[in-house]
């Protein structure tokens, strides 16, 4: 049961939850709402309380509306458009389970008024999206962040799914022990970028990890893992399609002129483009050769052609022939 000394925090909570520019309250309404919570208040004491809250940083606006003096919270730490962006990010994140998405959105609703919170309640989009079912992902993320901050290795088991949605343990069910460097969000999933002795710099999907734990052993410094160079996350993401590892090669690819934006969207400043003045351009960039990269290139059909190196061009042609032959047969 609230007691009188709780009046100030309850007043702040009331203003934050019930008021905005379109839904102000008069002093009489504030007194009545506090009374319902067992708090007695007078106009004179409320003037003082409102001044105290203003001094503490709460943007309380006092204005006249239809002949009445009214009060509402103006600027907040998060404005409604910012909260909508955060909600959209939560909804579109495959690595956040549906249950956790709904929990996070309910918490975000408390950062605006009750009236505006309704605009954030778009859970129909959450239920319709593909979501991970691994509820341990949050514990995994916490362990990874702790290990990175402390410079320690982590251990975890890893699994994939078969066509029957059954978990298939990888590495013969044994733990992977890696040096973690960063978490990155790419290809609609959450990935750990790390050093694994067998593969070097590589990545693992966080929602495919099980029981990640921090070890006492120091992690291998990223500069040492990168052969003397500091790990560049932006380059790693640009060069790794679908977070699928493969040999890193420098390619020259001829594209139709209208594909310049698609190439720049993918590689940005890491791609060097030369206009050939015949409706095509040649892009030079470094990329990890993988089936996922070939799939991206295949999107452009005959509008994209690998010029060099020749062995990668042959590998790509062979992959394309294999697909064509499968359908011919």
Order of alpha helices (4+ residues) and beta strands (2+ residues): alpha-beta-alpha-alpha-beta-beta-alpha-alpha-alpha-alpha-alpha-beta-beta-beta-beta-beta-beta-alpha-alpha-beta-alpha-beta-beta-alpha-beta-alpha
